[in-house]
Amino acid sequence: MPRKPERPPGARPHILLLITKAERGGAQTHVLELMRLRDRARITVASGEDGFLLEQARALGLETVVVPQLVAPLDPRRDLAALWALTRLLRRLRPDLVHLHSSKAGLLGRVAARLAGVPAVFTAHGWAFTEGAGRARRLLAIWSERLAAPLSAAIIAVSDYDRDLGARLRVAPQARTIHNALPGEPRPGLATARPAGPVRFVMVARFAPPKDQGLLLRAAAPLRGAEVWLIGDGPELETTRALAATLEMGERARFLGSRDDVPELLAQGDVFCLCSHYEGFPISVLEGMRAGLPVIASDVGGVGEAVVDGRTGLLVAHNDVVSWRLALARLLDDPAGRAAMGHAGGERFAAHFTLPHLLERTWAVYREVLARRR
């Protein structure tokens, strides 16, 4: 294929952001925040489906592309079709750089980028071979990542945990960490301004593995004065509703659905919770910290890089309902402790996890990769 003509001096680079799914989720929120670089670069956003992320991109006036052959499940015939479709897309758009997110887009996208002569940056939002994956899937994912690593101009991990795991398994020996981040400044919750009542434990997550809203319900059910707010939707929603009914929680378990007003809902909460069996670096925890809430979270993946145990919240063994119940009870009966932890969490958010940290460090990677093309 003919070599891409060099950009005129001072011209904005063209960046293609590619992710497998367009649904609401942590990786999609990360990509949405990267769209803020549109004042420095021409941004195009592509996904295997239309949905939340592409709708947001179009609302910002960005070009979007759907690649329907790109799907998350392993499907050799469809994956080959996706590889060809991505290669054609890259040859047609001829971006200066493609930034890949999620495992399937990361693997096929790097092969397509090499075929099209486009440098590829890959961000691992938690590895496909992390805890929770079966042995066969883990081995396939490890070897796939090892094969794709040399095709990467740069690899980014969203936590030191994932960076170190990638290095240990020789899938990303040169990866660097750029933590997830959110816009805005910390803002204390409104719980102290409302009438005394139940202590609200709030969880924001899809009702799907690796999240476990049922664990939170089982832990909270015996605690008088504890109310659980669950924000999100997903395939396990009705099963979780049935569990709440079995536990006879009644109005103490509130299912609020997928919402656009999450910050406002968090401002009415007392404690942010995240029950997970494995994680990369969850953005939802940052949402809780930004809201000025103490965080109780499963001690998995990179969660401990955000939550300082005993200072900004509590880290709890995953899948341990007794440990979770003890953690909930500790903050249930300690309003002063909740306030102190929430304040410390807000300060930590402001110091480490605001949007400029993400944007400037990612832009530095782009500049480094683009400089190597000259």
Buried (B, 14 or more C-beta within 10 A) or exposed (E): EEEBEEBEEEEBBBBBBBBBBBBBBBBBBBBBBBBBBBEBBBBBBBBBBEBBBBEBBEEEEBBBBBBEBBBBEEEEEBBEBBBBBBBBBBBEBBBBBBBBBBBBBBBBBBBBBBBBBBBBBBBBBBBBBBBBBEEEEBEBBBEBBBEBBEBBBBBBBBBBBBBBBBBEBEBBEEBEBBBBBBEEEBEBBBBEEEEEEBBBBBBBBBBBEBBBBBBBBBBBBEBEEBBBBBBBBBEBBEEBBEBBEEBEBEEBBBBBEBBEEBBEBBBBBBBBBBBBBBBBBBBBBBBBBBBBBBBBBBBBBBBBBBBBEEBBBBBBEBBBBEBBBEBBBEBBEBBEBBBBBBBBBBBBBBEBBBBEBBBEBBBEBBEEBBEEBE
